[in-house]
Amino acid sequence: MTNGRLDTKNWIPNPSSTGVLKIDGPEVANFEDQVKLFQAGEKDEVEFLRFRLRQGVYGQRQPDRQMIRVKIPFGGLTADQMDVLGVAADKYAPLKKGHITTRENVQYHHVPLGETTDLLRMLGDAGLSTREACGNTVRNVVAAPSAGVSKDEVFDVTPYAAAYARYFLRHPTTQNMPRKSKTAFSGSEKDEAMVLMHDVGMVARIQNGTRGFKIVLGGGLSTSPMMAQTLREFVPVEDFIKHCEAALRVFNRQDEERKSIAKARIKFTIARLGMDKFRQMVDEELKLDWAKKEIDLESLMFVDDEEADATAAPAGQIAEPNDDPAFDDWKRTNVVAQRQDGFSMVYVRVERGDVYANQWSQLAEVARKFAIGRARLDQQQNLVYRWVRTESLYDVYKALGLIGFSASGRETIRDVVTCPGTDSCKLGITSSMGLNKALGEFLDEMGEVDPLVENMHIKASGCPNSCGQHHIASIGFHGAVMKGPGGQVPAYELFLGGRSTESGGTKVGERVKARIPAKRAPEALKSVLDTYIANRNDGEEFSSFIERFGISVFEEEFAKLKAEVGPLDRDNIQTYMDWGKTVVYKLERGEGECAV
């Protein structure tokens, strides 16, 4: 230590850490040097920005404050890593929290640029990497938290997801692609990882006794949502990385996609060329010399024999009560039996994805005691314990209650997903986190709902770019602005009837062409639910209802909400303020760094 700071020049990442991704000490030292040059005015701003993004350091709307994005491949964490995430939140994040994202990352906000290298070293010693969590690179690789324990899976995709993440980290082809590439792995056609909304997706299959993947390409949400198309129906596991690399090499050479950052993802390449033409180009790419070299898949795979660490049936556990409705409800919605007899997955519902510094260590202790010292994150912004003895479920429930994480309702209408919005994001238009809180309070006031309503999903984004995945929600909100008699009004547009992991596959909802004032969002939600309940057929799920019923009724209702916006005076001032804010709204939107 020097003046309370680690010496990056001589720092060597902890060799005993068990992280998935390689931590490069000299790379972090070089980052610190570049930060100092930039702060001294000796580094070009755009050049430094691109360099910074590849290290997972992203600019916020607040000057000289950074968002640090930690990649968690396949969402996998150890208890020791959770401890470090808590220490990092306490020391470097002014709000003392880490935010779980919809892509199984953990983000810290409002970190001063000068402190980022110390944070990277702390994370690196725990085997946690931020490298290529941002920029036009291969981003964090996600998988369903049930991988390896699901009753539905063909095989465990975890080792292959890790191999993919390791192979493309620092790969020359993927350092400056036309745009970023997001990847997901699913263990079965049930598609719990939502591969269809990703740039690259793998679905596990077995053909004639051989493991392999169906490979899909060209999915993505943002302002032009598209579902992925099939590149290959089956590729043996030994060859899947090579086929993906060929696709990314073809994409990387597309000058057309470099002309406009708004249309630069691989989905636009495939839409422009057609999948047949793109597939032909991939076939030609696979004939080149680079493709003749073998990829040592086994050396890339991350193999963690979790079952070997599974605990025996405990002695002296608290007996499950016969008269605890809250526990019964939690067990119904948050516990899923594993394919391994006697074990369960426990889903911890994390409101708004926020875990505070002291909570990380407490969650780590629960993992050590009940879940073989491990946990996973999911795309619903929740945390998942696996290998929990079924006999210990009540113990786990009580332990989580002491931390404030025993809420039931995971992946129900109450489990609202949101991005950070204007709390930190340059592209944010509205306070989606504030909306999350408001909708949650409204849903709590509703009390019990019927099963069809309970199974709906709500997702919200602070802008149209869909980091909150609003396109594929039953009811999706995205931030907007509208003009009122007294000036700008924070607003939302809604998408209805989308699907994510429900039966029927991933689907983009129907856009309601009418904006609503942000403060009327709970009222709009009530209108949608009341209309659905009053007009649905027996057993008709919401997505099917919207397909049949349409959205014209909602456009008429929402237009009335807009028309009722009054002047900026004492009676109407709340309409001109966003959720959780105490000042009159003004649109302040910078240039995002996602595409730089």
C-alpha positions in Angstrom: 0.0 0.0 0.0 1.2 3.5 -0.8 -0.7 6.4 0.8 -3.7 4.1 1.3 -3.6 3.0 -2.4 -2.4 -0.2 -3.9 0.7 0.0 -6.2 -0.7 -0.9 -9.6 2.7 -1.1 -11.2 3.6 -4.2 -9.1 0.1 -5.6 -8.5 -0.4 -9.2 -9.3 -3.9 -10.6 -9.2 -4.6 -13.0 -6.5 -3.4 -16.4 -7.9 -5.8 -18.3 -5.7 -8.9 -16.6 -7.1 -11.3 -18.9 -9.0 -12.7 -16.4 -11.5 -13.9 -17.4 -15.0 -12.1 -14.6 -16.8 -8.4 -13.9 -16.8 -7.3 -10.8 -14.9 -4.4 -8.9 -16.4 -2.3 -6.9 -13.9 -0.3 -4.9 -16.4 -3.5 -4.1 -18.3 -4.9 -2.5 -15.1 -1.6 -0.6 -14.6 -1.8 0.7 -18.1 -5.4 1.8 -17.5 -4.2 3.8 -14.5 -1.5 5.5 -16.6 -4.0 6.4 -19.3 -6.4 7.9 -16.6 -3.6 10.1 -15.3 -2.7 11.2 -18.9 -6.3 12.0 -19.6 -6.8 13.9 -16.3 -3.6 15.9 -17.1 -5.1 16.9 -20.5 -2.6 14.8 -22.4 -5.0 12.2 -23.9 -7.5 12.7 -26.7 -11.0 12.5 -25.2 -12.5 10.2 -27.9 -9.5 7.9 -27.9 -9.5 7.6 -24.1 -13.3 7.0 -24.1 -13.0 4.0 -26.4 -10.1 2.7 -24.3 -12.0 3.3 -21.1 -15.1 1.4 -22.3 -13.1 -1.7 -23.1 -12.2 -1.8 -19.4 -15.9 -1.7 -18.4 -15.8 2.0 -17.2 -18.7 3.9 -18.6 -19.5 7.6 -18.3 -22.5 8.9 -16.5 -24.7 12.0 -16.8 -22.9 13.3 -13.7 -19.5 14.9 -14.7 -16.4 12.9 -13.7 -18.5 10.1 -12.4 -18.3 6.6 -13.8 -20.4 3.5 -13.9 -18.3 0.4 -13.4 -19.8 -2.8 -14.9 -18.6 -6.1 -13.6 -19.0 -9.1 -15.9 -20.5 -12.2 -14.2 -20.3 -14.9 -16.9 -23.4 -17.1 -16.8 -24.3 -15.2 -13.6 -22.1 -17.3 -11.4 -20.7 -16.0 -8.1 -19.0 -17.5 -5.1 -19.7 -16.4 -1.6 -16.2 -14.9 -1.4 -16.9 -12.8 -4.5 -20.2 -11.6 -3.0 -18.2 -10.4 0.1 -15.9 -8.4 -2.2 -18.9 -6.9 -4.1 -20.1 -5.7 -0.8 -16.8 -4.2 0.3 -16.4 -2.5 -3.1 -19.9 -1.0 -2.8 -19.1 0.3 0.6 -15.7 1.8 -0.3 -16.2 3.1 -3.9 -20.0 3.5 -4.6 -21.4 6.7 -2.9 -24.8 5.1 -2.7 -23.3 2.0 -1.1 -24.9 -0.5 -3.4 -24.3 -2.7 -6.4 -27.0 -3.0 -9.0 -27.8 -6.3 -10.7 -28.6 -5.8 -14.3 -30.8 -7.5 -16.8 -27.7 -9.1 -18.3 -26.3 -10.7 -15.1 -23.7 -8.0 -14.5 -23.2 -6.0 -11.3 -22.8 -2.2 -11.7 -21.5 0.5 -9.4 -22.5 4.1 -10.0 -21.1 7.5 -9.3 -17.5 6.3 -8.9 -14.9 9.1 -9.4 -12.6 8.3 -12.4 -9.5 8.6 -10.2 -10.7 5.7 -8.0 -11.6 3.3 -10.7 -8.3 1.5 -10.9 -8.3 0.7 -7.2 -11.8 -0.7 -7.6 -10.6 -2.8 -10.6 -7.8 -4.3 -8.5 -10.1 -5.1 -5.6 -12.4 -6.9 -8.0 -9.6 -8.6 -9.8 -8.2 -10.1 -6.6 -11.6 -11.8 -6.3 -11.5 -13.1 -9.9 -14.0 -10.5 -11.1 -13.4 -8.7 -14.4 -14.8 -5.6 -16.0 -12.9 -6.1 -19.2 -15.1 -5.6 -22.3 -18.2 -5.2 -20.2 -18.8 -2.1 -22.3 -17.8 -1.0 -25.8 -18.2 -2.7 -29.2 -17.1 -6.0 -27.9 -18.5 -9.4 -26.9 -20.4 -8.4 -23.7 -21.2 -10.6 -20.7 -22.4 -14.1 -21.6 -25.6 -15.0 -19.9 -27.3 -18.3 -19.1 -30.4 -19.4 -17.2 -29.6 -19.7 -13.4 -31.0 -23.2 -13.6 -28.2 -24.4 -15.9 -27.0 -27.7 -14.5 -29.9 -28.4 -12.2 -33.0 -27.9 -14.4 -35.4 -30.7 -15.0 -35.9 -29.5 -18.6 -32.3 -29.1 -19.8 -30.7 -31.2 -22.5 -27.3 -30.7 -20.8 -25.5 -28.2 -18.6 -24.5 -25.2 -20.8 -22.4 -23.6 -18.0 -19.0 -24.9 -19.1 -19.6 -23.9 -22.8 -20.8 -20.4 -21.9 -17.6 -19.9 -19.9 -15.5 -21.2 -22.8 -17.2 -18.8 -25.2 -16.6 -15.9 -22.8 -13.0 -16.8 -22.3 -12.3 -17.3 -26.0 -13.6 -13.9 -27.1 -12.1 -11.9 -24.2 -9.4 -9.7 -25.8 -9.9 -11.5 -29.1 -8.5 -9.2 -31.9 -11.7 -9.6 -34.0 -14.0 -8.4 -31.3 -12.3 -5.3 -29.9 -13.9 -2.8 -32.2 -16.8 -4.3 -34.0 -19.5 -2.1 -35.7 -21.5 -2.6 -32.5 -21.6 -4.7 -29.4 -22.6 -8.4 -29.4 -24.7 -9.9 -26.6 -24.7 -13.7 -26.2 -27.0 -16.2 -24.3 -27.0 -19.9 -23.7 -30.2 -22.0 -23.1 -30.2 -25.6 -22.0 -33.4 -26.5 -23.9 -36.0 -25.2 -26.3 -37.8 -23.8 -23.3 -35.3 -20.9 -23.7 -35.1 -19.6 -20.2 -32.1 -17.4 -21.2 -34.2 -15.7 -24.0 -31.7 -16.4 -26.7 -34.0 -15.0 -29.4 -33.5 -11.4 -28.2 -29.7 -11.7 -28.3 -27.1 -11.0 -31.1 -25.8 -14.6 -30.7 -27.6 -17.4 -29.0 -27.0 -21.1 -28.4 -29.7 -23.7 -27.6 -28.5 -27.1 -26.3 -29.4 -30.1 -28.5 -28.3 -33.7 -28.7 -28.2 -35.3 -32.2 -27.4 -39.0 -32.6 -25.9 -39.0 -29.1 -23.7 -36.0 -29.8 -23.9 -32.8 -27.9 -24.3 -29.6 -29.9 -26.0 -26.3 -30.2 -28.6 -24.7 -32.4 -27.1 -21.3 -33.2 -29.2 -18.2 -33.7 -28.2 -14.8 -34.8 -29.6 -11.3 -35.1 -31.8 -10.8 -32.1 -31.9 -7.6 -30.2 -34.3 -5.0 -28.7 -33.4 -1.3 -28.5 -35.4 1.0 -30.8 -35.8 -1.7 -33.5 -36.6 -5.0 -31.8 -36.0 -8.1 -33.8 -36.0 -11.8 -33.0 -32.9 -13.9 -33.9 -32.9 -16.2 -36.9 -31.4 -19.7 -37.1 -27.9 -19.9 -38.5 -27.4 -23.6 -37.8 -29.9 -26.2 -36.6 -27.1 -28.2 -35.1 -23.3 -27.8 -34.6 -21.3 -30.2 -32.4 -20.0 -28.6 -29.3 -16.4 -29.0 -30.6 -17.2 -26.6 -33.5 -19.7 -24.1 -32.1 -17.1 -21.4 -31.2 -15.6 -21.5 -34.6 -19.0 -21.0 -36.3 -19.7 -18.1 -34.0 -16.3 -16.6 -34.7 -16.9 -16.9 -38.4 -20.2 -15.0 -38.0 -18.5 -12.3 -35.9 -15.7 -12.0 -38.5 -18.2 -11.5 -41.3 -20.0 -8.9 -39.2 -16.8 -7.1 -38.3 -16.1 -6.4 -41.9 -19.4 -4.8 -42.7 -18.6 -1.2 -43.5 -22.2 -0.5 -44.2 -23.1 -1.0 -40.5 -20.3 1.4 -39.4 -22.1 4.3 -41.2 -24.8 4.7 -38.6 -24.6 3.7 -34.9 -28.3 3.5 -34.8 -28.3 0.6 -37.3 -25.0 -1.1 -36.6 -25.9 -4.3 -34.7 -25.6 -7.7 -36.4 -29.4 -7.8 -36.7 -29.2 -5.0 -39.3 -26.5 -6.9 -41.3 -28.7 -10.0 -41.4 -31.8 -7.9 -42.2 -29.9 -6.2 -45.1 -28.3 -9.3 -46.5 -30.8 -11.9 -45.6 -30.0 -15.0 -43.5 -29.3 -17.2 -46.5 -26.7 -14.8 -47.9 -25.2 -14.3 -44.4 -25.0 -18.0 -43.9 -23.2 -18.4 -47.2 -20.7 -15.8 -46.1 -20.1 -17.7 -42.9 -19.6 -20.9 -44.9 -16.9 -19.1 -47.0 -15.3 -17.7 -43.9 -14.9 -21.2 -42.5 -12.8 -22.1 -45.5 -10.1 -19.6 -44.6 -6.8 -20.5 -43.0 -7.7 -19.2 -39.5 -10.6 -21.7 -39.4 -8.2 -24.6 -40.0 -6.7 -24.2 -36.5 -8.2 -26.3 -33.8 -9.8 -24.7 -30.8 -8.9 -26.5 -27.6 -12.4 -26.4 -26.1 -11.6 -28.5 -23.1 -8.9 -26.0 -21.9 -11.4 -23.2 -22.2 -14.3 -24.8 -20.3 -15.0 -23.9 -16.7 -15.9 -27.1 -14.9 -17.2 -26.7 -11.4 -18.5 -30.0 -9.8 -21.1 -28.4 -7.6 -22.8 -31.6 -6.8 -19.7 -32.9 -5.2 -20.0 -30.1 -2.6 -23.7 -30.6 -2.0 -24.5 -31.0 1.6 -26.1 -33.9 3.4 -29.5 -33.6 5.0 -29.2 -31.2 7.9 -29.8 -32.1 11.6 -31.8 -29.8 13.8 -33.3 -27.6 11.2 -36.4 -25.5 12.0 -39.5 -27.5 11.1 -41.7 -25.9 8.5 -44.7 -24.3 10.1 -48.3 -25.2 9.4 -49.7 -21.7 9.8 -47.3 -19.3 8.0 -49.1 -18.1 4.9 -46.2 -15.7 4.0 -43.8 -18.7 4.0 -46.2 -20.8 2.0 -46.5 -18.0 -0.6 -42.7 -17.6 -0.8 -42.2 -21.3 -1.3 -44.8 -21.3 -4.0 -43.3 -18.5 -6.1 -39.6 -18.5 -5.1 -38.7 -22.2 -4.8 -38.1 -24.6 -7.7 -37.2 -28.2 -7.3 -34.0 -29.3 -9.0 -33.7 -32.4 -11.1 -31.4 -33.7 -8.3 -33.6 -35.3 -5.6 -33.8 -33.5 -2.3 -32.5 -30.1 -3.6 -34.1 -26.9 -4.6 -33.3 -23.6 -6.2 -34.3 -20.6 -4.1 -34.9 -17.3 -6.0 -34.2 -14.2 -4.0 -36.3 -11.3 -5.2 -34.2 -8.2 -5.4 -36.3 -5.0 -5.8 -34.9 -2.8 -8.5 -31.8 -5.0 -8.6 -30.2 -3.1 -5.8 -28.1 -4.9 -3.2 -26.5 -2.7 -0.5 -23.0 -3.1 0.9 -23.9 -4.9 4.1 -26.5 -7.1 2.3 -23.9 -8.6 0.0 -21.9 -10.2 2.9 -25.1 -11.4 4.5 -26.3 -13.0 1.3 -22.8 -14.6 1.1 -23.3 -16.1 4.5 -26.6 -17.6 3.5 -24.8 -19.1 0.4 -22.1 -20.6 2.6 -24.5 -22.1 5.1 -27.2 -23.4 2.7 -26.1 -23.3 -0.9 -22.5 -24.7 -1.2 -21.0 -21.2 -1.1 -22.3 -20.2 -4.5 -25.1 -18.2 -6.2 -26.2 -17.1 -9.6 -27.8 -13.9 -11.0 -30.6 -13.9 -13.5 -31.9 -11.6 -16.2 -34.8 -10.7 -13.9 -32.3 -8.9 -11.7 -32.6 -11.5 -9.0 -30.2 -13.7 -7.1 -30.6 -17.5 -7.1 -29.3 -20.1 -4.6 -28.9 -23.7 -5.9 -28.3 -26.9 -4.1 -30.4 -25.9 -1.1 -31.6 -29.0 0.8 -35.4 -29.1 0.7 -35.4 -29.7 4.4 -33.6 -26.3 4.9 -36.1 -24.1 3.0 -37.7 -22.6 6.1 -34.2 -21.9 7.6 -33.3 -20.1 4.4 -36.5 -18.2 4.4 -35.9 -17.0 8.0 -32.3 -16.1 7.2 -33.4 -14.0 4.1 -36.0 -12.3 6.2 -33.4 -10.9 8.5 -31.7 -9.3 5.5 -34.8 -8.0 4.0 -35.0 -10.4 1.1 -37.8 -12.8 1.9 -40.4 -11.2 -0.4 -42.4 -13.7 -2.5 -43.5 -13.2 -6.1 -40.4 -13.7 -8.2 -41.1 -13.5 -11.9 -44.7 -12.4 -11.2 -46.4 -9.1 -11.9 -44.9 -7.8 -8.6 -41.3 -8.5 -9.7 -40.9 -5.3 -11.7 -37.7 -5.0 -13.8 -36.1 -1.6 -14.5 -32.9 0.0 -15.7 -31.2 2.9 -13.8 -32.8 5.6 -16.0 -32.0 9.2 -15.2 -30.5 8.3 -11.9 -27.2 7.8 -13.8 -27.6 7.1 -17.5 -26.8 9.8 -20.1 -29.5 8.4 -22.4 -32.1 8.3 -19.7 -35.3 10.4 -20.3 -37.2 9.4 -17.1 -36.7 8.0 -13.7 -37.5 4.3 -14.3 -36.3 3.4 -10.8 -38.8 5.9 -9.4 -41.5 4.3 -11.6 -40.5 0.9 -10.3 -41.1 2.0 -6.7 -44.5 3.6 -7.6 -45.8 0.6 -9.5 -44.6 -1.7 -6.7 -46.6 0.3 -4.2 -49.6 0.3 -6.4 -49.4 -3.5 -6.8 -49.0 -4.0 -3.1 -52.2 -2.0 -2.5 -54.0 -4.3 -5.0 -53.5 -7.2 -2.7 -54.1 -10.7 -4.0 -54.6 -11.1 -7.8 -55.8 -14.1 -9.8 -53.2 -16.5 -11.3 -53.5 -15.1 -14.9 -52.7 -11.6 -13.6 -50.0 -12.8 -11.3 -48.2 -14.5 -14.1 -47.8 -11.3 -16.1 -44.5 -9.4 -16.2 -43.8 -5.6 -16.0 -40.6 -4.2 -17.3 -39.6 -0.5 -17.6 -36.8 1.4 -19.4 -35.9 5.1 -18.9 -35.6 5.5 -22.7 -36.6 3.6 -25.9 -33.3 1.5 -25.9 -34.8 -1.3 -23.8 -32.1 -2.0 -21.2 -35.1 -2.8 -19.0 -36.4 -5.2 -21.7 -39.8 -3.4 -21.9 -40.5 -4.8 -25.4 -40.9 -8.3 -24.1 -42.9 -7.6 -21.0 -46.6 -8.3 -20.6 -46.8 -4.6 -19.9 -43.7 -2.6 -20.8 -43.0 1.1 -20.1 -40.3 3.2 -21.8 -39.4 6.8 -20.9 -40.5 9.7 -23.1 -41.3 13.3 -22.8 -44.5 15.2 -23.8 -45.6 18.8 -24.1 -48.0 20.1 -21.6 -49.6 23.6 -21.3 -46.9 24.4 -18.7 -43.9 22.9 -20.5 -42.2 19.5 -20.6 -43.9 16.6 -18.8 -42.1 13.3 -18.0 -44.0 10.5 -19.8 -44.1 6.9 -20.9 -45.1 4.9 -23.9 -46.4 1.4 -23.3 -45.9 -2.0 -25.0 -48.6 -4.6 -24.4 -48.6 -8.4 -24.9 -44.9 -9.2 -25.0 -43.4 -12.4 -23.7 -40.1 -13.5 -22.4 -39.8 -16.8 -20.7 -43.4 -17.8 -20.7 -44.9 -20.6 -22.8 -45.0 -19.6 -26.5 -41.5 -18.1 -26.7 -40.1 -14.6 -26.8 -42.3 -12.0 -28.5 -42.3 -8.2 -28.8 -45.4 -6.5 -27.5 -47.7 -4.1 -29.4 -46.8 -0.4 -29.1 -49.7 1.8 -27.8 -49.4 5.0 -29.8 -50.3 7.4 -27.0 -48.0 8.8 -24.3 -49.1 9.1 -20.7 -47.8 11.4 -18.0 -45.3 9.5 -15.8 -47.4 10.3 -12.7 -50.4 8.6 -14.3 -48.6 5.3 -14.9 -50.2 3.5 -12.0 -53.6 4.6 -13.3 -52.7 3.4 -16.8 -51.6 0.0 -15.3 -54.9 -0.3 -13.5 -56.8 0.5 -16.7 -54.9 -2.3 -18.6 -55.5 -4.8 -15.8 -59.2 -4.0 -15.4 -59.8 -4.2 -19.2 -58.0 -7.5 -19.3 -60.0 -9.0 -16.4 -63.3 -7.8 -17.8 -62.8 -8.9 -21.4 -60.6 -12.1 -21.4 -61.8 -15.5 -22.2 -61.6 -18.3 -19.7 -57.9 -19.2 -19.2 -56.7 -16.6 -21.7 -53.2 -15.4 -21.0 -52.5 -11.7 -21.4 -50.4 -12.0 -24.6 -53.2 -14.0 -26.3 -55.7 -11.5 -25.1 -53.9 -8.6 -26.7 -53.6 -10.5 -30.0 -57.4 -11.0 -30.0 -58.6 -7.8 -28.3 -56.1 -5.3 -29.8 -54.8 -2.0 -28.4 -57.2 0.6 -29.8 -59.1 0.8 -26.5 -55.9 1.6 -24.7 -54.9 4.3 -27.2 -58.2 6.0 -26.6 -57.9 5.8 -22.8 -54.3 7.0 -22.7 -55.0 9.9 -25.0 -57.5 11.1 -22.4 -54.8 11.0 -19.7 -52.6 13.2 -21.9 -55.4 15.6 -22.6 -56.0 16.1 -18.9 -52.6 17.6 -18.3 -53.2 21.1 -16.8 -51.1 24.2 -16.6 -48.0 24.4 -14.4 -49.5 25.6 -11.2 -49.9 24.5 -7.6 -52.7 22.0 -8.4 -50.7 20.4 -11.3 -47.1 20.7 -10.3 -46.7 17.0 -9.5 -47.5 16.2 -13.1 -44.5 18.2 -14.1 -42.2 16.3 -11.8 -40.8 12.8 -12.3 -41.2 10.0 -9.8 -38.8 10.5 -6.8 -37.8 14.0 -7.9 -38.5 17.4 -6.2 -37.9 19.7 -9.1 -39.8 20.5 -12.3 -38.9 18.2 -15.1 -36.5 19.2 -17.8 -35.2 16.9 -20.5 -31.5 16.5 -20.1 -30.0 13.9 -22.3 -26.4 13.4 -23.3 -24.7 11.3 -25.9 -24.6 7.6 -24.9 -21.3 5.7 -25.0 -22.7 2.3 -26.0 -21.9 2.9 -29.6 -18.6 4.9 -29.3 
